[in-house]
Amino acid sequence: MSTADDRARAQALLDELYRLNGADTLGNPTQTPATRIQVRTADGHLIGEAILSARSTDETTLAISAVAEYALKMPADYQAGRTSEVTLDPLLIADIEDHFAEIDPGSYLDDVFDSKEPEASLAAYEQMVTGEWDGEL
């Protein structure tokens, strides 16, 4: 991995911390700072720092704890920086498709006509039944 990759990862982490704290600030503009986090690359290059509220600090800790717990319990599956590829059981997919194929589309019509927004409901119904959508609700 190059230093540029490390700096990009560190910047992405800092950006997410800003975003998390910003979301908390919107909900609680009188919050007080609880934690100052400096983000540096492994070679010590300062990327920046974030001052987090108590709630943002708690949420960050929970997220890191969940990742660490997963890494410890599933070391073969855990690969830092990569999203594992989820594979679905083809038999399960077939069962779900069969289940939905047995549903009579007419059984939804009462919901469509009783809706507070019948035009939007009808458009959604048409899309569900025909698979076509004109882009309007």
C-alpha positions, 0 to 999 in steps of 0.5 A, a space after each residue: 500500500 502506498 502512502 497516498 492510499 494511507 493518507 486517503 484512508 485517514 482522510 476518509 476516516 476524518 471525513 466520516 468523523 466530521 459527518 457523524 459529529 455534524 449530524 449530532 450537531 444538527 440534532 443538538 446545537 448546544 452540545 459540548 465537546 467531549 473528545 478530540 481525535 487526531 487522525 494521522 497516517 502510520 508515518 505520523 503525517 497529520 491529516 486533521 482532527 475532529 472534536 466530537 460530542 459525547 454522543 458522537 464519541 459513544 457512537 464511534 466507540 460502538 462502531 469500532 467495538 462492533 468491528 473489533 468484535 467481528 474481527 476477533 470472532 470471525 478472523 477468517 472472514 474479516 479483512 480490514 478495508 474490504 467488504 466481504 462478498 455475500 453469497 445467497 443460497 440459490 435454493 432460498 432465492 428460488 423459495 422466495 421467488 416461488 412464494 411471491 409468484 403465488 401472490 395474486 396481484 389482485 389482492 393488493 387492489 383494496 390497498 391501492 384504492 383505499 390509499 390516501 394517495 391513489 395515483 401514487 399507489 396505482 403507479 406503484 401497483 402497475 410497476 409491481 405487476 408489469 415491471 414497467 415504470 414511467 418514472 412518475 408517482 
